[in-house]
Every structure is written in structure tokens, then in C-alpha cells.
Amino acid sequence: PPLDPLENRASATVNSYRQGGDRVDFDLTKEQIMIQKEVRKFAQKEIAPIAGELDENEEFSEELTRKMGEIGLFGMFVSEAYEGQGMDYLSYIIAVEEIARIDGSQAATIAAGNSLGIGPLYYFGTEEQKQKYLPGLCAGEGLWGFGLTEPTAGSDAGGSQTTAVLEGDEWVINGSKIFITNAACDMTMGVTVQAITGRRENGKPEYSCILVESGTPGFKAVPMHKKMMWRASNTAELYFDNVRVPKENILGKKGDGFHQMLATLDGGRLSIGAMGLGGAQGAFDLAVKYARERHQFNQPISKFQAVAFKLADCATEIECARNLLYKACWLRNQKRPFEKEAAMGKLYCSEVMSRVVDHAVQIHGGYGLMKEYNVERFYRDQKLLEIGEGTSEVQRIVISRYIGC
């Protein structure tokens, strides 16, 4: 039977893993199905008509971001006590996947806003910090950045040079960060900054995370432009010149910053995986639609084995990617170790999208190279997924350590 790329894509998918005696249940819950349908409907109605224009103009849309907040896409896994949605992690990942199926830039805003912005505050913040920042962030009234990457410290996060020195009752921060999402727009409330706060007994740097609100003297956030991908998301360079913040702005305990960073990236890998999965599905949907409509030699090109086999390979890899990613989310929901599977999911989903978008552009032929066709945007957006939040090479290092290499 013919494929229905928009409505029939999840019927045979591992949607969740819930142990029930000797049985594994592969169905989404009613709540998760509702989230999937509502977010899909929102993305098609609100994002799809303007995604290309926002990308072309390199325009971050505050209006669209607030709309995403209004339907509950921020703080999805945060307790209702802090105005969050109180949902499980798989529900959040499904939402990111559905947004990414339409536009990588808006999915980046949601993924970074939740996993990197809200997540560290929720999991490591004091009660006072949570009460101060989370309600507004969960409502989509503001955004928060996570300052980790530096010009000379990318994959080697331990090579950070930004420092924070405690002088009296204040931290004095100096240094810079780069490629920080959601950190330089009018909605940005502040950023979490990883900085060196001392030296351990073995001489290695001690890292701590410190909260810096927008508008703090000496703190400057500069938007980055001329990106190949995610052109409608907000990306920033951050500069800290004797920035002074209260000592109470430390996140958790002094010296916990590296642990907090690793835990944050574990969750972030799931959301990047969701972007790869959703992006692959979106590009596949476009390829199927085009292959059915495009006629050559008196028949749709979907009837040619060369094209049909490409689509078959894409469908198979997307199915495998969804199984892997959803299992990682199930492990997290069950409070079981999920770090290895998160790295696998991030690696596999991002590289599956690479292969799918390559096939999708090839199926479109010359039209796939034109901005009038959305598949061109998917092709560009994919590359970041193999680089951001740990390159594919770093994911393989992480996985190899878990398997004892």
C-alpha cells in the first residue's frame, strides 16, 4: 500500500518501553499521542508557512517563540510546582521531534531552551533560584542560555579558560563563550556560565556553574550571523569583563560544574537526537511527496526501483532511529542509566538524518538545490547535529568507553 508520510509514520514504531511482566508495550500513552498530534498541528499551521522566510532573513521570531511557550513547549519535564508541565521526558522528546519535522531552527530554540536553559536550573538550582527563574522560563516569557563552549574549548570542554574569582560576597567573571543558543535576544533572561573557580589538589581546574542575568555590567552578548544552518535560531558570542554577581548565584556547590555540565549534555543528547529524528522524518516526507508527484518517462519517479529503494532505506533507518531514541528516553523515565543510549541515539539519529537528507535532495534532482524547496533547508540544518553538543567523534569516544574499549 502507498505510504502516508504524515499520518501513518508511527504505527509500527517503538513508541515507549513499559515493562508489564513478560511483555513490552510499544504504544504511546493517550497523553503522548495527544501531544504528538497537537504539536504537529501547531508546527504545520504556525511554523511551516514562515520557516523559509525566517531562514532566508536570519530572523529569530520572538512572536513564534512566545506562541510555542503558550502551548506548553517550555518546561515540559518541570514540576507543576514551578509552573512546568510535569510530563515525562519522552513526551518532551516527541514534541522536539515534531517541531524538527518542520523546522530545525525552531526545534533548536525549544531543545536548547529546555535541555540547556531550564534543565540545569531545575536539577541543580536552589529553591530560591527555581522560584525566581523557572516560572517565567516555563511560560515561554523568557529564555536562558548555557555557556560552555569557548573559542579554544569545543570538544575539549575541560580546556575552558573563563574564570570566576570570589571577592568578598561576589563572583568576578572574566572570559568568553561562543555558539551559545538563546543567549542574545530580547527574550534572554540570563545564562549559566561554566568557569574555573580554583584548582584541585591534583592541580587540575575546578569548574563551577554561575548564573549571570542579562544586563549585568560587563556582560555582553553578541548575536552571530551568516550561519549555514539554524539561521532563524538565536546564537551568540558572550563576553565577560569583570562581571560581578552575588556569590549566591552559584549553581549547586562550588566545584560541581563539570558534573553538572556532563549531566546537562546527557539530556541534551536526547533532544539533539530528536532533532535528527524529526528532521529525517521531515525530509523523508518531502521526498515521498515529490517522488509521487514528479513524472518522468510517463510515470511517477517513485515507481522506479532506484528511487523506491532509496525511500525504503530511509524508512528503515528512521524506524531504527526512533526505536533507539525512545528506548533511551524510557530508560531515563525509569531512572535507570541511560547515558550510553543517549550517546548512541544522538550519534545515530544525527547521522541517519545525514543519509536521509542526501537521498531526499538526490530524489528532488535540480529542484533540491533551490531555496524554493524546503529540502534544501533540511540539508543545511542537518550538519550541525553531527557537531553540536558533542561531535560524532566524541559520541563514539563516549560509547567506546561504556563498552570497555
C-alpha positions as CSV (number, residue, x, y, z in Angstrom):
1,P,0.0,0.0,0.0
2,P,1.1,3.6,-0.6
3,L,2.9,5.3,2.3
4,D,1.1,8.2,4.1
5,P,4.1,10.2,5.3
6,L,2.2,12.5,7.6
7,E,-0.2,10.2,9.3
8,N,1.0,6.6,9.1
9,R,4.6,7.0,10.2
10,A,4.4,6.0,13.9
11,S,2.1,2.9,13.6
12,A,4.9,0.3,13.8
13,T,7.3,2.3,15.9
14,V,8.6,1.6,19.3
15,N,6.8,4.5,21.0
16,S,7.6,3.6,24.6
17,Y,9.0,0.8,26.6
18,R,6.9,-0.1,29.6
19,Q,7.6,-3.4,31.3
20,G,4.5,-5.4,32.1
21,G,5.6,-8.8,33.4
22,D,7.0,-10.6,30.4
23,R,5.5,-8.1,28.0
24,V,7.0,-4.9,26.4
25,D,4.3,-2.3,25.4
26,F,5.2,-0.4,22.3
27,D,2.3,2.0,22.4
28,L,2.3,5.7,23.2
29,T,0.1,6.7,26.1
30,K,-3.0,8.7,25.3
31,E,-1.3,11.8,26.7
32,Q,1.7,11.3,24.4
33,I,-0.5,10.8,21.4
34,M,-2.3,14.0,22.2
35,I,1.0,15.9,22.5
36,Q,2.2,14.4,19.2
37,K,-1.0,15.5,17.3
38,E,-1.2,18.9,18.9
39,V,2.4,19.8,18.4
40,R,2.3,18.5,14.8
41,K,-0.8,20.6,14.1
42,F,0.9,23.7,15.6
43,A,4.1,23.2,13.6
44,Q,2.2,22.8,10.3
45,K,-0.1,25.8,11.0
46,E,2.3,28.3,12.7
47,I,5.8,27.3,11.7
48,A,5.6,25.8,8.2
49,P,4.3,28.9,6.4
50,I,7.1,31.2,7.7
51,A,10.0,28.9,8.2
52,G,11.6,29.6,4.8
53,E,11.3,33.3,5.2
54,L,12.8,33.4,8.7
55,D,15.7,31.2,7.5
56,E,16.3,33.5,4.5
57,N,16.3,36.6,6.6
58,E,18.2,35.1,9.5
59,E,15.4,36.2,11.8
60,F,14.7,35.0,15.3
61,S,11.0,35.2,15.9
62,E,10.1,36.3,19.3
63,E,6.4,36.1,18.4
64,L,6.7,32.5,17.4
65,T,8.8,31.6,20.4
66,R,6.1,33.1,22.7
67,K,3.5,31.1,20.8
68,M,5.5,27.9,21.5
69,G,5.5,28.9,25.1
70,E,1.8,29.4,25.2
71,I,1.1,25.8,24.1
72,G,3.4,24.5,26.8
73,L,6.6,23.6,24.9
74,F,8.9,25.1,27.6
75,G,9.4,23.4,30.9
76,M,7.6,20.2,29.7
77,F,9.5,18.0,32.2
78,V,9.5,20.5,35.0
79,S,7.2,20.0,38.0
80,E,4.0,22.0,38.2
81,A,5.3,23.5,41.4
82,Y,7.4,25.7,39.2
83,E,4.8,26.3,36.5
84,G,6.1,23.4,34.4
85,Q,4.0,20.8,32.5
86,G,5.1,17.9,34.7
87,M,5.4,15.5,31.8
88,D,7.8,12.6,31.2
89,Y,10.9,13.0,29.2
90,L,9.6,11.0,26.2
91,S,6.7,13.5,25.8
92,Y,9.3,16.3,25.6
93,I,11.3,14.5,23.0
94,I,8.2,13.8,20.9
95,A,7.5,17.5,20.9
96,V,11.0,18.4,19.8
97,E,10.8,15.7,17.1
98,E,7.5,17.1,15.7
99,I,8.9,20.7,15.6
100,A,12.1,19.5,13.9
101,R,10.0,17.7,11.3
102,I,9.0,21.2,10.1
103,D,12.0,23.4,11.0
104,G,15.3,22.9,12.7
105,S,15.7,26.5,13.9
106,Q,12.5,26.4,16.0
107,A,13.4,22.9,17.3
108,A,16.8,24.3,18.4
109,T,15.0,27.1,20.3
110,I,12.9,24.5,22.1
111,A,15.6,22.0,22.7
112,A,18.2,24.4,24.0
113,G,15.5,26.3,26.0
114,N,14.6,23.1,27.8
115,S,17.6,20.9,28.0
116,L,20.3,23.5,28.3
117,G,18.5,26.5,29.7
118,I,15.8,25.2,32.0
119,G,17.3,21.8,32.8
120,P,20.4,22.9,34.9
121,L,18.3,25.4,36.9
122,Y,15.7,22.7,37.6
123,Y,18.0,19.9,38.5
124,F,20.8,21.8,40.3
125,G,19.4,25.1,41.4
126,T,18.4,26.2,44.9
127,E,14.8,26.6,45.8
128,E,15.2,30.4,45.6
129,Q,16.8,30.2,42.1
130,K,14.0,27.9,40.9
131,Q,11.3,30.1,42.2
132,K,12.9,33.2,40.7
133,Y,13.6,31.9,37.2
134,L,11.6,28.8,36.3
135,P,8.0,30.2,36.2
136,G,8.9,32.8,33.5
137,L,11.0,30.3,31.6
138,C,8.4,27.6,31.6
139,A,5.8,30.1,30.4
140,G,7.9,31.0,27.5
141,E,8.2,34.6,28.7
142,G,12.0,34.4,28.6
143,L,14.9,32.3,27.5
144,W,18.1,31.1,29.3
145,G,21.5,30.1,27.7
146,F,24.1,27.6,28.8
147,G,27.6,29.0,28.4
148,L,30.0,26.1,27.9
149,T,31.8,26.3,24.5
150,E,34.7,28.7,24.1
151,P,36.7,29.8,21.1
152,T,39.5,27.4,22.2
153,A,37.4,24.8,24.0
154,G,34.9,22.9,21.9
155,S,35.1,19.1,22.2
156,D,37.7,19.6,24.9
157,A,35.3,21.2,27.4
158,G,37.9,20.8,30.1
159,G,40.0,23.3,28.2
160,S,37.8,26.2,29.3
161,Q,39.6,29.4,30.2
162,T,36.8,31.5,31.6
163,T,37.4,32.2,35.3
164,A,35.3,33.3,38.3
165,V,37.1,34.6,41.4
166,L,35.3,35.0,44.7
167,E,35.9,38.5,46.0
168,G,34.0,39.1,49.2
169,D,30.4,38.4,48.5
170,E,30.7,38.5,44.7
171,W,32.0,36.3,41.9
172,V,34.1,38.2,39.4
173,I,33.9,36.6,36.0
174,N,36.3,37.1,33.0
175,G,36.4,35.2,29.7
176,S,34.3,34.5,26.7
177,K,31.9,31.8,25.2
178,I,30.8,31.1,21.7
179,F,28.0,29.3,19.8
180,I,25.6,29.8,22.7
181,T,21.9,29.3,21.7
182,N,19.1,31.6,23.0
183,A,21.7,33.9,24.7
184,A,21.5,37.2,22.8
185,C,17.9,38.1,22.1
186,D,15.4,40.4,23.8
187,M,13.9,37.4,25.5
188,T,17.1,36.2,27.1
189,M,16.9,36.5,30.9
190,G,20.4,35.3,31.5
191,V,22.9,32.5,31.1
192,T,24.5,29.7,33.1
193,V,28.3,30.0,32.8
194,Q,30.8,27.3,33.4
195,A,34.0,28.9,34.8
196,I,37.2,27.9,36.6
197,T,36.8,28.7,40.3
198,G,40.0,27.2,41.6
199,R,42.4,24.3,41.5
200,R,42.0,20.8,42.9
201,E,44.7,19.0,44.9
202,N,46.0,17.3,41.8
203,G,46.4,20.7,40.1
204,K,43.5,20.3,37.7
205,P,41.0,23.1,37.3
206,E,37.9,23.2,39.4
207,Y,34.8,24.1,37.5
208,S,31.6,25.7,38.8
209,C,28.5,27.0,37.1
210,I,27.3,30.5,37.9
211,L,24.2,32.4,36.9
212,V,24.5,35.7,35.1
213,E,21.5,37.8,34.4
214,S,21.2,39.8,31.2
215,G,22.1,43.5,31.7
216,T,24.7,42.7,34.3
217,P,27.5,45.3,33.9
218,G,30.5,43.9,32.0
219,F,28.4,41.1,30.4
220,K,27.9,41.4,26.6
221,A,26.0,39.1,24.3
222,V,26.5,39.5,20.6
223,P,24.3,37.7,18.0
224,M,26.1,35.5,15.5
225,H,25.1,35.7,11.8
226,K,26.0,34.2,8.4
227,K,25.3,30.7,9.7
228,M,24.8,27.9,7.2
229,M,22.2,26.3,9.4
230,W,19.6,27.1,12.1
231,R,19.6,30.6,10.6
232,A,16.3,31.5,12.4
233,S,17.6,30.5,15.9
234,N,19.5,32.8,18.2
235,T,23.2,32.1,18.5
236,A,25.6,34.2,20.5
237,E,29.1,35.1,21.5
238,L,29.4,36.0,25.2
239,Y,31.9,38.3,26.8
240,F,32.6,38.7,30.5
241,D,34.7,41.7,31.6
242,N,35.0,41.8,35.4
243,V,31.3,40.8,35.6
244,R,30.2,40.8,39.2
245,V,27.4,38.7,40.5
246,P,26.4,37.7,44.1
247,K,28.0,34.6,45.5
248,E,24.5,33.1,45.8
249,N,24.4,32.9,42.0
250,I,26.5,29.7,42.0
251,L,24.5,26.7,40.7
252,G,24.7,23.9,43.3
253,K,28.1,23.6,45.1
254,K,31.4,25.1,44.2
255,G,33.3,22.6,42.1
256,D,30.3,20.7,40.8
257,G,30.3,22.5,37.4
258,F,31.9,19.7,35.4
259,H,29.5,17.1,36.7
260,Q,26.6,19.5,36.0
261,M,27.9,20.0,32.5
262,L,28.1,16.3,31.8
263,A,24.6,15.6,33.2
264,T,23.2,18.5,31.1
265,L,24.8,17.2,27.9
266,D,23.4,13.7,28.6
267,G,19.9,15.2,28.4
268,G,20.8,17.5,25.6
269,R,21.9,14.5,23.5
270,L,18.4,13.1,23.6
271,S,17.0,16.4,22.3
272,I,19.6,16.6,19.5
273,G,18.7,13.0,18.7
274,A,15.1,14.1,18.5
275,M,16.1,16.9,16.1
276,G,17.9,14.4,13.9
277,L,14.9,12.0,14.0
278,G,12.4,14.7,13.3
279,G,14.5,16.3,10.6
280,A,15.0,12.9,8.9
281,Q,11.2,12.3,9.0
282,G,10.5,15.7,7.6
283,A,13.0,15.3,4.7
284,F,11.6,11.8,4.1
285,D,8.1,13.2,3.9
286,L,9.1,15.8,1.4
287,A,10.9,13.1,-0.7
288,V,7.9,10.8,-0.8
289,K,5.6,13.6,-1.7
290,Y,7.9,14.8,-4.5
291,A,8.5,11.3,-5.8
292,R,4.8,10.7,-6.2
293,E,4.2,13.9,-7.9
294,R,7.2,14.1,-10.2
295,H,6.7,12.2,-13.5
296,Q,9.4,11.0,-15.9
297,F,9.0,8.6,-18.7
298,N,5.3,8.6,-18.3
299,Q,5.1,7.5,-14.6
300,P,5.9,8.9,-11.1
301,I,9.5,8.6,-10.3
302,S,8.5,6.7,-7.1
303,K,7.8,3.7,-9.4
304,F,11.5,3.5,-10.4
305,Q,13.4,1.0,-8.3
306,A,16.3,3.4,-7.9
307,V,14.1,5.9,-6.1
308,A,11.9,3.3,-4.3
309,F,14.9,1.6,-2.8
310,K,16.3,4.9,-1.5
311,L,13.0,5.6,0.2
312,A,12.9,2.1,1.6
313,D,16.3,2.5,3.1
314,C,15.3,5.9,4.6
315,A,12.1,4.4,6.1
316,T,14.1,1.6,7.7
317,E,16.7,3.8,9.2
318,I,14.2,6.2,10.6
319,E,12.3,3.3,12.2
320,C,15.6,2.1,13.8
321,A,16.5,5.6,15.0
322,R,13.1,6.1,16.6
323,N,13.4,2.7,18.4
324,L,16.8,3.6,19.8
325,L,16.0,7.1,20.9
326,Y,12.7,6.2,22.5
327,K,14.3,3.4,24.4
328,A,16.9,5.9,25.8
329,C,14.1,8.1,26.9
330,W,12.3,5.2,28.5
331,L,15.5,4.4,30.5
332,R,15.6,8.0,31.7
333,N,12.0,7.9,32.7
334,Q,12.6,4.7,34.7
335,K,15.6,6.5,36.4
336,R,17.9,3.8,35.0
337,P,21.3,4.5,33.4
338,F,20.7,6.0,30.0
339,E,24.0,7.8,29.2
340,K,25.3,5.2,26.8
341,E,22.0,5.0,24.9
342,A,21.8,8.8,24.8
343,A,25.2,9.0,23.1
344,M,24.1,6.2,20.7
345,G,20.8,8.0,20.0
346,K,22.5,11.3,19.3
347,L,25.1,9.7,17.1
348,Y,22.7,7.5,15.1
349,C,19.8,9.9,14.7
350,S,22.1,12.8,13.5
351,E,23.8,10.5,11.0
352,V,20.6,8.9,9.9
353,M,19.3,12.4,9.1
354,S,22.5,13.0,7.1
355,R,21.8,10.0,4.9
356,V,18.1,10.7,4.6
357,V,18.6,14.3,3.5
358,D,21.2,13.3,1.0
359,H,18.7,10.8,-0.6
360,A,15.9,13.4,-0.4
361,V,17.9,16.1,-2.3
362,Q,19.0,13.5,-4.8
363,I,15.4,12.5,-5.4
364,H,14.4,16.2,-5.9
365,G,17.2,16.5,-8.5
366,G,18.0,20.1,-9.5
367,Y,15.0,21.4,-7.6
368,G,16.5,20.1,-4.4
369,L,19.2,22.7,-4.7
370,M,16.8,25.6,-4.8
371,K,15.6,27.5,-1.8
372,E,12.0,27.3,-3.0
373,Y,12.1,23.7,-2.0
374,N,12.3,23.1,1.8
375,V,14.5,20.0,1.4
376,E,17.4,22.4,0.8
377,R,17.0,23.9,4.3
378,F,16.8,20.4,5.8
379,Y,20.1,19.5,4.0
380,R,21.9,22.5,5.6
381,D,20.3,22.2,9.0
382,Q,21.5,18.6,9.4
383,K,25.2,19.2,9.6
384,L,25.0,21.0,13.0
385,L,23.7,17.8,14.5
386,E,27.0,16.0,13.9
387,I,28.9,18.8,15.6
388,G,26.8,20.5,18.3
389,E,26.6,19.1,21.9
390,G,29.4,16.7,21.2
391,T,30.6,15.8,17.7
392,S,30.0,12.4,16.2
393,E,33.6,11.6,17.0
394,V,33.1,12.5,20.7
395,Q,30.0,10.3,20.8
396,R,32.0,7.4,19.6
397,I,34.6,8.0,22.3
398,V,31.8,8.1,24.9
399,I,30.2,4.9,23.6
400,S,33.6,3.1,23.3
401,R,34.3,3.8,27.0
402,Y,30.9,2.3,28.0
403,I,31.7,-0.9,26.1
404,G,35.1,-1.2,27.7
405,C,37.4,0.0,24.9
